[in-house]
Amino acid sequence: MANERLLPIQKGFNFRELGGYQTKDGHQLKWHKLIRSGGLDELTQADLKFLDEYGVRYDVDFRSPQEVLDSPDRVPGNAKYLYAPVFNVDETKNSDGTDKMTADLETHPDSGYRHMLKVYRMVVNEHHAKLEYRRFFDALLANDQPNESLLFHCTAGKDRTGMGAVYLLTALGVEPETIREDYLLTNSASAARIDGAVADAQKQGASADTVESIRALWSVNDDYLDAALSEIKHQSGNIEHYLRTELKLTKTEIMRLRELYLD
């Protein structure tokens, strides 16, 4: 199942279909409706044609203004571009590249792992982030035509996109264990990218601690998701309440999402 989720994109990574996941009450997510991914800035013409024919009609971009300026999306021909910057700057550091990451980590003692825990708490706590995820749900509700897909992404498709998927799959009634499996799938879907970043840092003579921090910044981890869920529990009791109280999703909207995205 994991392999059939990976889309055959030539110049992109972590492009994954969310169809087929089971819900607690026995339904299944429709195929060709929801895609999560890394950046769209290097897509080939063949990639754009594939995504267009796949049905992509919405491109929701969670990246910061500078990321968009530096690496604008190549938007599939029939897709509407929707901008929803979760952070005003790229707190995840994934747009920095290995050179800058390595230099920063060599001069700053904070580890990549600790930094990512902080990022996930920010995603959950920041008022601005909540507004942008609400914008994401507005786009999901607008994607109401059969066989038309909504794609959502950031730079690496793992943190801002990962939490977007956590919120969405929760709203659709998917089991927490399945949601976690989808979140962690980034580590295999992006293995070449992660290994490449580590190799680059090693070539630059980075210390073992720095190399470990690079891996932490470019990967996902159960602990990162748990940090977010702990903040959610502190704020709202549980993630279902968080969707209602913080992202302002109504029961009617949740029912509508399930009509649109579940078989």
C-alpha beads as a LAMMPS data file, in Angstrom:
LAMMPS data file: protein, C-alpha beads

263 atoms
262 bonds

1 atom types
1 bond types

-500.0 500.0 xlo xhi
-500.0 500.0 ylo yhi
-500.0 500.0 zlo zhi

Masses

1 110.0

Atoms # bond

1 1 1 0.000 0.000 0.000
2 1 1 2.842 2.414 0.820
3 1 1 4.396 2.036 -2.642
4 1 1 1.137 2.570 -4.510
5 1 1 0.748 5.866 -2.655
6 1 1 3.976 7.270 -4.134
7 1 1 3.316 9.169 -7.341
8 1 1 5.853 8.819 -10.194
9 1 1 7.127 12.394 -10.174
10 1 1 10.464 12.941 -11.947
11 1 1 11.590 16.189 -10.307
12 1 1 9.921 16.214 -6.920
13 1 1 9.746 14.065 -3.816
14 1 1 7.277 12.899 -1.197
15 1 1 4.332 13.104 -3.630
16 1 1 1.743 10.822 -2.037
17 1 1 -1.860 9.860 -2.632
18 1 1 -4.101 9.743 0.454
19 1 1 -6.785 7.544 -1.096
20 1 1 -7.555 4.138 0.376
21 1 1 -7.115 4.905 4.061
22 1 1 -9.833 3.337 6.207
23 1 1 -11.940 5.272 8.702
24 1 1 -13.046 4.095 12.129
25 1 1 -16.588 3.474 10.865
26 1 1 -15.597 1.385 7.843
27 1 1 -15.424 3.964 5.068
28 1 1 -12.447 4.539 2.783
29 1 1 -10.849 7.718 1.427
30 1 1 -11.510 8.190 -2.279
31 1 1 -8.586 7.941 -4.692
32 1 1 -7.671 10.890 -6.933
33 1 1 -8.994 13.417 -4.404
34 1 1 -6.110 14.245 -2.028
35 1 1 -2.349 14.509 -2.609
36 1 1 0.332 15.652 -0.167
37 1 1 3.791 16.552 -1.409
38 1 1 7.065 18.400 -1.226
39 1 1 7.861 21.380 -3.448
40 1 1 6.480 21.905 -6.955
41 1 1 9.210 24.295 -8.098
42 1 1 11.246 21.756 -10.120
43 1 1 8.433 19.812 -11.799
44 1 1 9.085 18.785 -15.403
45 1 1 6.564 19.217 -18.204
46 1 1 5.889 15.482 -17.890
47 1 1 5.247 15.927 -14.153
48 1 1 2.837 18.792 -14.800
49 1 1 1.022 16.744 -17.444
50 1 1 0.790 13.771 -15.073
51 1 1 -0.658 15.881 -12.227
52 1 1 -3.086 17.630 -14.573
53 1 1 -4.328 14.310 -15.949
54 1 1 -4.444 12.926 -12.402
55 1 1 -7.053 15.579 -11.674
56 1 1 -5.170 18.217 -9.645
57 1 1 -7.374 21.310 -9.598
58 1 1 -6.209 22.948 -6.349
59 1 1 -2.616 23.638 -5.260
60 1 1 -2.469 24.711 -1.594
61 1 1 0.982 26.103 -0.724
62 1 1 1.906 26.231 2.992
63 1 1 5.354 27.786 2.461
64 1 1 6.624 31.141 3.743
65 1 1 6.775 34.244 1.494
66 1 1 10.548 33.918 0.991
67 1 1 10.282 30.261 0.016
68 1 1 7.663 31.135 -2.592
69 1 1 9.786 34.010 -3.910
70 1 1 12.905 31.823 -4.143
71 1 1 11.203 28.738 -5.593
72 1 1 7.765 29.511 -7.058
73 1 1 5.411 26.622 -7.747
74 1 1 5.053 25.185 -11.208
75 1 1 1.273 24.886 -11.053
76 1 1 -0.522 22.186 -13.100
77 1 1 -2.385 23.744 -16.031
78 1 1 -5.946 23.463 -14.732
79 1 1 -5.194 24.002 -11.042
80 1 1 -6.063 27.001 -8.920
81 1 1 -3.171 28.215 -6.752
82 1 1 -4.082 28.951 -3.128
83 1 1 -1.550 30.489 -0.766
84 1 1 -1.727 29.589 2.947
85 1 1 1.647 30.388 4.619
86 1 1 1.696 28.544 7.953
87 1 1 4.769 30.556 9.064
88 1 1 5.999 33.961 7.960
89 1 1 9.501 32.483 7.685
90 1 1 10.535 28.868 7.120
91 1 1 10.821 27.696 10.711
92 1 1 11.404 24.115 9.522
93 1 1 14.737 25.165 7.900
94 1 1 14.076 22.807 4.988
95 1 1 14.467 25.582 2.418
96 1 1 17.938 26.487 3.741
97 1 1 19.824 23.729 1.936
98 1 1 22.557 21.601 3.431
99 1 1 25.324 24.226 3.216
100 1 1 23.465 26.803 5.270
101 1 1 22.096 24.203 7.683
102 1 1 25.564 22.810 8.299
103 1 1 27.078 26.259 8.869
104 1 1 24.294 27.284 11.255
105 1 1 24.427 24.052 13.224
106 1 1 28.214 24.200 13.584
107 1 1 27.952 27.626 15.229
108 1 1 24.752 27.123 17.245
109 1 1 24.547 24.428 19.923
110 1 1 20.781 23.820 19.596
111 1 1 20.216 20.462 17.974
112 1 1 17.988 19.854 14.967
113 1 1 15.894 17.483 17.058
114 1 1 15.110 20.094 19.729
115 1 1 14.425 22.683 17.061
116 1 1 11.853 20.437 15.378
117 1 1 10.027 19.862 18.673
118 1 1 9.745 23.649 18.948
119 1 1 8.471 23.928 15.355
120 1 1 5.665 21.449 15.991
121 1 1 4.578 23.309 19.119
122 1 1 4.526 26.522 17.080
123 1 1 2.382 24.928 14.353
124 1 1 -0.248 24.079 16.947
125 1 1 -0.045 27.237 19.053
126 1 1 0.430 30.156 16.673
127 1 1 -2.744 32.064 15.846
128 1 1 -1.534 32.748 12.307
129 1 1 -0.936 29.042 11.655
130 1 1 -4.459 28.222 12.804
131 1 1 -5.901 30.774 10.363
132 1 1 -3.950 29.260 7.470
133 1 1 -5.030 25.713 8.281
134 1 1 -8.600 26.992 8.390
135 1 1 -7.973 28.402 4.882
136 1 1 -6.807 24.907 3.904
137 1 1 -10.124 23.440 5.071
138 1 1 -12.019 26.088 3.100
139 1 1 -10.182 24.875 -0.020
140 1 1 -10.982 21.250 0.854
141 1 1 -14.656 22.139 1.090
142 1 1 -14.479 23.924 -2.274
143 1 1 -13.015 20.836 -3.989
144 1 1 -16.469 19.402 -4.571
145 1 1 -16.332 18.045 -8.124
146 1 1 -15.918 14.302 -8.835
147 1 1 -12.453 13.068 -9.817
148 1 1 -10.807 16.385 -9.038
149 1 1 -7.847 16.435 -6.659
150 1 1 -6.517 18.904 -4.138
151 1 1 -2.744 18.912 -3.624
152 1 1 -1.237 20.495 -0.490
153 1 1 2.442 20.981 0.119
154 1 1 5.353 22.847 1.696
155 1 1 9.065 22.532 0.875
156 1 1 9.734 19.032 2.217
157 1 1 6.113 17.889 2.476
158 1 1 6.646 16.645 6.014
159 1 1 6.027 19.189 8.807
160 1 1 3.543 21.871 7.745
161 1 1 2.110 19.406 5.226
162 1 1 2.354 16.601 7.776
163 1 1 0.233 18.473 10.295
164 1 1 -2.220 19.452 7.569
165 1 1 -2.637 15.740 6.832
166 1 1 -3.031 14.962 10.551
167 1 1 -5.834 17.528 10.836
168 1 1 -7.517 16.390 7.629
169 1 1 -7.362 12.652 8.301
170 1 1 -8.657 13.247 11.830
171 1 1 -11.593 15.243 10.482
172 1 1 -12.362 12.381 8.089
173 1 1 -12.402 9.859 10.951
174 1 1 -9.224 7.906 10.198
175 1 1 -7.703 5.900 13.081
176 1 1 -4.855 7.662 14.940
177 1 1 -2.516 4.720 14.252
178 1 1 -3.107 5.061 10.498
179 1 1 -2.597 8.827 10.673
180 1 1 0.743 8.260 12.396
181 1 1 1.770 5.692 9.766
182 1 1 1.024 8.200 7.003
183 1 1 2.999 10.871 8.854
184 1 1 6.037 8.590 9.240
185 1 1 5.902 7.450 5.602
186 1 1 7.915 10.584 4.746
187 1 1 11.073 8.874 6.011
188 1 1 10.903 6.194 3.326
189 1 1 9.330 8.412 0.648
190 1 1 12.139 10.970 1.099
191 1 1 14.957 8.566 1.965
192 1 1 17.142 9.615 -0.985
193 1 1 16.767 13.288 -0.085
194 1 1 17.540 12.675 3.591
195 1 1 20.552 10.478 2.820
196 1 1 21.798 13.032 0.301
197 1 1 21.648 15.840 2.870
198 1 1 23.554 13.720 5.393
199 1 1 26.187 12.813 2.785
200 1 1 26.598 16.490 1.812
201 1 1 27.149 17.457 5.447
202 1 1 29.703 14.665 5.895
203 1 1 31.585 15.797 2.757
204 1 1 31.798 19.272 4.274
205 1 1 33.478 17.783 7.329
206 1 1 30.535 18.380 9.660
207 1 1 30.779 17.022 13.188
208 1 1 28.838 13.907 14.166
209 1 1 26.419 16.048 16.205
210 1 1 25.798 18.317 13.225
211 1 1 25.207 15.356 10.919
212 1 1 22.686 13.982 13.422
213 1 1 20.958 17.357 13.572
214 1 1 20.791 17.523 9.767
215 1 1 19.085 14.131 9.740
216 1 1 16.661 15.332 12.433
217 1 1 15.765 18.437 10.417
218 1 1 15.165 16.533 7.184
219 1 1 13.216 13.623 8.732
220 1 1 10.012 13.106 10.676
221 1 1 9.880 11.536 14.113
222 1 1 7.211 10.132 16.429
223 1 1 8.442 12.628 19.012
224 1 1 7.679 15.608 16.748
225 1 1 4.096 14.498 16.239
226 1 1 3.764 13.746 19.956
227 1 1 4.970 17.274 20.777
228 1 1 2.175 18.686 18.613
229 1 1 -0.446 16.332 20.059
230 1 1 0.656 17.221 23.604
231 1 1 0.110 20.930 22.859
232 1 1 -3.259 20.112 21.295
233 1 1 -4.280 18.174 24.405
234 1 1 -3.191 21.082 26.599
235 1 1 -5.206 23.574 24.535
236 1 1 -8.331 21.619 23.679
237 1 1 -8.379 18.242 25.402
238 1 1 -8.074 16.258 22.171
239 1 1 -7.544 16.805 18.455
240 1 1 -11.235 16.540 17.541
241 1 1 -12.013 19.404 19.919
242 1 1 -9.022 21.333 18.569
243 1 1 -10.466 21.147 15.054
244 1 1 -13.694 22.663 16.323
245 1 1 -12.385 25.220 18.815
246 1 1 -9.135 26.349 17.141
247 1 1 -9.642 25.676 13.420
248 1 1 -13.352 26.535 13.679
249 1 1 -14.604 23.477 11.810
250 1 1 -18.318 22.993 12.401
251 1 1 -20.028 19.611 12.667
252 1 1 -21.802 20.398 9.385
253 1 1 -18.473 21.088 7.664
254 1 1 -16.993 17.853 8.994
255 1 1 -20.002 15.956 7.659
256 1 1 -19.551 17.687 4.288
257 1 1 -15.844 16.783 4.171
258 1 1 -16.765 13.141 4.741
259 1 1 -19.344 13.298 1.931
260 1 1 -16.714 14.692 -0.439
261 1 1 -13.728 12.507 0.428
262 1 1 -15.088 9.153 1.642
263 1 1 -16.572 6.282 -0.368

Bonds

1 1 1 2
2 1 2 3
3 1 3 4
4 1 4 5
5 1 5 6
6 1 6 7
7 1 7 8
8 1 8 9
9 1 9 10
10 1 10 11
11 1 11 12
12 1 12 13
13 1 13 14
14 1 14 15
15 1 15 16
16 1 16 17
17 1 17 18
18 1 18 19
19 1 19 20
20 1 20 21
21 1 21 22
22 1 22 23
23 1 23 24
24 1 24 25
25 1 25 26
26 1 26 27
27 1 27 28
28 1 28 29
29 1 29 30
30 1 30 31
31 1 31 32
32 1 32 33
33 1 33 34
34 1 34 35
35 1 35 36
36 1 36 37
37 1 37 38
38 1 38 39
39 1 39 40
40 1 40 41
41 1 41 42
42 1 42 43
43 1 43 44
44 1 44 45
45 1 45 46
46 1 46 47
47 1 47 48
48 1 48 49
49 1 49 50
50 1 50 51
51 1 51 52
52 1 52 53
53 1 53 54
54 1 54 55
55 1 55 56
56 1 56 57
57 1 57 58
58 1 58 59
59 1 59 60
60 1 60 61
61 1 61 62
62 1 62 63
63 1 63 64
64 1 64 65
65 1 65 66
66 1 66 67
67 1 67 68
68 1 68 69
69 1 69 70
70 1 70 71
71 1 71 72
72 1 72 73
73 1 73 74
74 1 74 75
75 1 75 76
76 1 76 77
77 1 77 78
78 1 78 79
79 1 79 80
80 1 80 81
81 1 81 82
82 1 82 83
83 1 83 84
84 1 84 85
85 1 85 86
86 1 86 87
87 1 87 88
88 1 88 89
89 1 89 90
90 1 90 91
91 1 91 92
92 1 92 93
93 1 93 94
94 1 94 95
95 1 95 96
96 1 96 97
97 1 97 98
98 1 98 99
99 1 99 100
100 1 100 101
101 1 101 102
102 1 102 103
103 1 103 104
104 1 104 105
105 1 105 106
106 1 106 107
107 1 107 108
108 1 108 109
109 1 109 110
110 1 110 111
111 1 111 112
112 1 112 113
113 1 113 114
114 1 114 115
115 1 115 116
116 1 116 117
117 1 117 118
118 1 118 119
119 1 119 120
120 1 120 121
121 1 121 122
122 1 122 123
123 1 123 124
124 1 124 125
125 1 125 126
126 1 126 127
127 1 127 128
128 1 128 129
129 1 129 130
130 1 130 131
131 1 131 132
132 1 132 133
133 1 133 134
134 1 134 135
135 1 135 136
136 1 136 137
137 1 137 138
138 1 138 139
139 1 139 140
140 1 140 141
141 1 141 142
142 1 142 143
143 1 143 144
144 1 144 145
145 1 145 146
146 1 146 147
147 1 147 148
148 1 148 149
149 1 149 150
150 1 150 151
151 1 151 152
152 1 152 153
153 1 153 154
154 1 154 155
155 1 155 156
156 1 156 157
157 1 157 158
158 1 158 159
159 1 159 160
160 1 160 161
161 1 161 162
162 1 162 163
163 1 163 164
164 1 164 165
165 1 165 166
166 1 166 167
167 1 167 168
168 1 168 169
169 1 169 170
170 1 170 171
171 1 171 172
172 1 172 173
173 1 173 174
174 1 174 175
175 1 175 176
176 1 176 177
177 1 177 178
178 1 178 179
179 1 179 180
180 1 180 181
181 1 181 182
182 1 182 183
183 1 183 184
184 1 184 185
185 1 185 186
186 1 186 187
187 1 187 188
188 1 188 189
189 1 189 190
190 1 190 191
191 1 191 192
192 1 192 193
193 1 193 194
194 1 194 195
195 1 195 196
196 1 196 197
197 1 197 198
198 1 198 199
199 1 199 200
200 1 200 201
201 1 201 202
202 1 202 203
203 1 203 204
204 1 204 205
205 1 205 206
206 1 206 207
207 1 207 208
208 1 208 209
209 1 209 210
210 1 210 211
211 1 211 212
212 1 212 213
213 1 213 214
214 1 214 215
215 1 215 216
216 1 216 217
217 1 217 218
218 1 218 219
219 1 219 220
220 1 220 221
221 1 221 222
222 1 222 223
223 1 223 224
224 1 224 225
225 1 225 226
226 1 226 227
227 1 227 228
228 1 228 229
229 1 229 230
230 1 230 231
231 1 231 232
232 1 232 233
233 1 233 234
234 1 234 235
235 1 235 236
236 1 236 237
237 1 237 238
238 1 238 239
239 1 239 240
240 1 240 241
241 1 241 242
242 1 242 243
243 1 243 244
244 1 244 245
245 1 245 246
246 1 246 247
247 1 247 248
248 1 248 249
249 1 249 250
250 1 250 251
251 1 251 252
252 1 252 253
253 1 253 254
254 1 254 255
255 1 255 256
256 1 256 257
257 1 257 258
258 1 258 259
259 1 259 260
260 1 260 261
261 1 261 262
262 1 262 263
